[in-house]
């Protein structure tokens, strides 16, 4: 039997986690994929974090 259910989302929380404990090459590849998807600013931030020039926002 299928029972319909409705859920109302009241709050969504996210976290910053770019590295995933992966090597630099994998992280650069992820940034490239993000950039190719059109998220230029996010890709730039990912590269900055990889280079150690910025800290992740709280």
C-alpha positions as YAML, in Angstrom:
chain: A
units: angstrom
residues:
- id: 1
  name: UNK
  ca: [0.00, 0.00, 0.00]
- id: 2
  name: UNK
  ca: [1.27, 3.48, -0.86]
- id: 3
  name: UNK
  ca: [0.51, 6.18, 1.69]
- id: 4
  name: UNK
  ca: [0.90, 9.80, 0.54]
- id: 5
  name: UNK
  ca: [2.91, 12.08, 2.80]
- id: 6
  name: UNK
  ca: [3.47, 15.83, 2.69]
- id: 7
  name: UNK
  ca: [6.49, 17.41, 4.37]
- id: 8
  name: UNK
  ca: [6.92, 21.15, 4.81]
- id: 9
  name: UNK
  ca: [10.56, 22.20, 4.94]
- id: 10
  name: UNK
  ca: [11.03, 24.99, 7.46]
- id: 11
  name: UNK
  ca: [14.80, 25.26, 7.56]
- id: 12
  name: UNK
  ca: [17.79, 24.16, 5.50]
- id: 13
  name: UNK
  ca: [21.36, 24.35, 6.83]
- id: 14
  name: UNK
  ca: [24.54, 23.81, 4.87]
- id: 15
  name: UNK
  ca: [28.20, 23.42, 5.66]
- id: 16
  name: UNK
  ca: [31.43, 24.33, 3.90]
- id: 17
  name: UNK
  ca: [33.47, 21.30, 3.06]
- id: 18
  name: UNK
  ca: [35.47, 21.58, -0.12]
- id: 19
  name: UNK
  ca: [38.45, 19.32, 0.46]
- id: 20
  name: UNK
  ca: [36.81, 16.04, 1.45]
- id: 21
  name: UNK
  ca: [40.36, 15.04, 2.48]
- id: 22
  name: UNK
  ca: [41.24, 14.48, -1.16]
- id: 23
  name: UNK
  ca: [44.58, 15.20, -2.86]
- id: 24
  name: UNK
  ca: [45.07, 18.55, -4.57]
- id: 25
  name: UNK
  ca: [44.61, 17.10, -8.05]
- id: 26
  name: UNK
  ca: [41.13, 15.79, -7.16]
- id: 27
  name: UNK
  ca: [40.20, 19.11, -5.58]
- id: 28
  name: UNK
  ca: [41.31, 21.03, -8.68]
- id: 29
  name: UNK
  ca: [39.25, 18.66, -10.82]
- id: 30
  name: UNK
  ca: [36.20, 19.32, -8.63]
- id: 31
  name: UNK
  ca: [36.71, 23.08, -9.00]
- id: 32
  name: UNK
  ca: [36.93, 22.65, -12.78]
- id: 33
  name: UNK
  ca: [33.65, 20.72, -12.80]
- id: 34
  name: UNK
  ca: [31.95, 23.39, -10.72]
- id: 35
  name: UNK
  ca: [33.24, 26.07, -13.10]
- id: 36
  name: UNK
  ca: [32.01, 24.13, -16.14]
- id: 37
  name: UNK
  ca: [28.58, 24.00, -14.50]
- id: 38
  name: UNK
  ca: [28.57, 27.80, -14.52]
- id: 39
  name: UNK
  ca: [29.44, 28.43, -10.87]
- id: 40
  name: UNK
  ca: [32.48, 30.62, -11.54]
- id: 41
  name: UNK
  ca: [32.63, 32.37, -8.15]
- id: 42
  name: UNK
  ca: [32.35, 29.08, -6.25]
- id: 43
  name: UNK
  ca: [35.11, 27.52, -8.38]
- id: 44
  name: UNK
  ca: [37.37, 30.51, -7.64]
- id: 45
  name: UNK
  ca: [36.71, 30.14, -3.92]
- id: 46
  name: UNK
  ca: [37.51, 26.43, -4.08]
- id: 47
  name: UNK
  ca: [40.83, 27.20, -5.76]
- id: 48
  name: UNK
  ca: [41.65, 29.88, -3.19]
- id: 49
  name: UNK
  ca: [41.02, 27.41, -0.39]
- id: 50
  name: UNK
  ca: [43.22, 24.85, -2.13]
- id: 51
  name: UNK
  ca: [46.05, 27.38, -2.42]
- id: 52
  name: UNK
  ca: [45.69, 28.33, 1.25]
- id: 53
  name: UNK
  ca: [44.90, 31.97, 0.48]
- id: 54
  name: UNK
  ca: [41.50, 32.02, 2.17]
- id: 55
  name: UNK
  ca: [39.58, 30.42, 5.01]
- id: 56
  name: UNK
  ca: [36.17, 28.86, 4.60]
- id: 57
  name: UNK
  ca: [33.34, 31.06, 5.83]
- id: 58
  name: UNK
  ca: [31.67, 30.10, 9.11]
...
